[in-house]
Amino acid sequence: MLSSKGLTVVDVYQGWCGPCKPVVSLFQKMRIEVGLDLLHFALAEADCLEVLEKYRGRCEPTFLFYAIEDEALSDEDECFSHEKEDGDDEDAVSSEKACTLAVIKPDAVVHGKTDEIITKIQEAGFDILTDEERATREAEMRLFYQHRAGEEAFEKLVHHMCSGPSHLLNLTRTEGTEDVVTAWQTLMGPCDPDVARREQPDSLRAQYGTEMPFNAVHGSRDSEDARRELALLFPSFKFSDQVPEAPLVESSVQPRLRVNALD
């Protein structure tokens, strides 16, 4: 992630305190406004990383800034670099094909339906590039569903998505002529499970959904939405039209932003 083009801001925290939640929300909002390819935000627990040992025991939030440069940055007091040979990045995933986001929601996960749904996804001709099961954060979901912020059900939807782990999938498609976004929308079925059972009884929402917002799965509305959602939930994923990164990135820089009483 530190090798991504643009500016990366790392919130360094300790387990006893946790990351600064208001700042997480702020940076996620800024990232959408400035551009997903230009601003990146990450969390790093100092207790788990030896290179961040010097930041342990602090009582205020600490932020580190990293930026792509033509030449390696250096600092006499502190400098550590992460080199990429021949542009390779073992943690990055990329695809030349169109992709879309699929989310198996907490209601389906808690009922043990994840494996069944994934099997049906693969049987329908989708390839899974990346999958991850984790609990999403409230600030993350508020940004994720920002286009629905004015709706009456917005708070209930955000609460549901943060109520337990979700299974996040990055899908592409190798079979058929239908584009991956449309194909995934078709497999999911209508948003309301009751409508899905009447109109598309073989769809995933008809089979695994119960009622709104417990409709088992989520999918991107269109290709632009898919790009935004994938960038938000899979920040290391590289889109096919992205320019290769510079061969070397970064130094730990010492402008340190001190913010008081945010938590």
Buried (B, 14 or more C-beta within 10 A) or exposed (E): BBBBBBBBBBBBBBEEEEBBBEBBBBBBBEBBEEEBBEBBBBEBBBEEEEEBEEBEEBEBBBBBBBBBEEEEBEEEEEEEEEEBEEEEBEEBEEBEEBBBBBBBBBBBBEEEBBEBBBEBBEEBBBBEBBBEEEEBBBBBBBBBBBEEEEEEEBEEBBEBBBBEBBBBBBBBBEEEEEBBBBBBBEBBBBBBBBBBBEEBEEBBBBBBBBEBBBBBBBBBEEBEBBBBBBBBBBBBBBBEEEEEBBBBBBBBBEEBEEEEEEB
